[in-house]
Amino acid sequence: MRVIITEKNIGDWAAVYVAKKILAAKPTAEKPFVLGLPTGGTPLAMYKRLIQFHKDGILSFENVITFNMDEYVGLSPANDQSYHYYMYENFFKHIDMKEENINILNGLATDYKKECEDYEAKIKSVGGIDLFLGGIGPDGHIAFNEPGSSLSSRTRDKELTMDTIIANARFFGGDIDKVPKLSLTVGVGTILDAKEVLIMVNGHNKARALHHAVEQGVNHMWTISALQLHPKGIIVSDEAACTELKVGTYRYFKDIEKANLDTDLLIQELYKSCGK
Ligand SMILES: N[C@@H]1[C@@H](O)[C@H](O)[C@@H](COP(=O)(O)O)O[C@@H]1O
């Protein structure tokens, strides 16, 4: 697993990584690039930078297919707290994605099982996910795979824990009663099947989760730790989230990744490689 710890913006780091992957793949309609996408506060900076790359003419999403990680059960796409709404507001409406290439679990589906099975089948039908992006909850959940989720789980409905309901209440005016109690989510197994997985971690309240992800064993109580099993897992973290790491671990990753931490430089190089 690579662990990138940067003082610069982790969203910028992730955006450069995504852009380079899409550009290198040279996707076409016949051979699209398939991205797995997250929501939440953490990825906002990445979406902002990707939009900037698009506006500056270095990145197109025309031949990109996306699959979102999860959605709240019971919220319609028009609800401003649904992940549908989030994705269009913060990303899709600003870029050249084709509507038919956007996939998000339907939180209003009545037959959860069918909705989730169809989602898995659709991922398979496009050849799997090339790069799955994600964040984590303070309890180490990835997508909505709450503590105790099977590490080989597939897309399904999942009840939210009180920890997550409290953490996400900030988006619902601080009212825990307004937070849906059920979600549809890709499984840990679905995420691990992606060719690459990049997880963004920021802030002091993610420090324990990062410690479990990087320094503890693989454990279903911290579902992010399953990333250790992936051949191409990357965590990009800010300094604040490193509070619970050992000094030795911190220094080790800082040292081996020292050439890859300056996001301003990485952005400059990206523009230069595109002739801008
Ligand atoms: N289901 C999402 C997760 O996919 C996300 O990683 C987490 C963290 O969100 P934030 O980035 O806002 O801390 O929030 C939700 O629970």
The ligand as a MOL file (V3000), in Angstrom:
LIG
                    3D

  0  0  0     0  0            999 V3000
M  V30 BEGIN CTAB
M  V30 COUNTS 16 16 0 0 0
M  V30 BEGIN ATOM
M  V30 1 N -20.7340 6.9730 2.8790 0
M  V30 2 C -19.8800 8.0890 3.0390 0
M  V30 3 C -18.4460 7.6120 2.9640 0
M  V30 4 O -18.2010 7.1110 1.6640 0
M  V30 5 C -17.5070 8.7560 3.2630 0
M  V30 6 O -16.1740 8.3360 3.1320 0
M  V30 7 C -17.7690 9.2660 4.6540 0
M  V30 8 C -16.8280 10.3640 5.1010 0
M  V30 9 O -17.3040 11.6050 4.7460 0
M  V30 10 P -16.5000 12.9630 4.9250 0
M  V30 11 O -15.5410 13.0020 3.8070 0
M  V30 12 O -17.5330 14.0230 4.8160 0
M  V30 13 O -15.8330 12.9090 6.2420 0
M  V30 14 O -19.0970 9.7600 4.6580 0
M  V30 15 C -20.1420 8.8610 4.3110 0
M  V30 16 O -20.3970 8.0490 5.4010 0
M  V30 END ATOM
M  V30 BEGIN BOND
M  V30 1 1 1 2
M  V30 2 1 2 3
M  V30 3 1 2 15
M  V30 4 1 3 4
M  V30 5 1 3 5
M  V30 6 1 5 6
M  V30 7 1 5 7
M  V30 8 1 7 8
M  V30 9 1 7 14
M  V30 10 1 8 9
M  V30 11 1 9 10
M  V30 12 2 10 11
M  V30 13 1 10 12
M  V30 14 1 10 13
M  V30 15 1 14 15
M  V30 16 1 15 16
M  V30 END BOND
M  V30 END CTAB
M  END
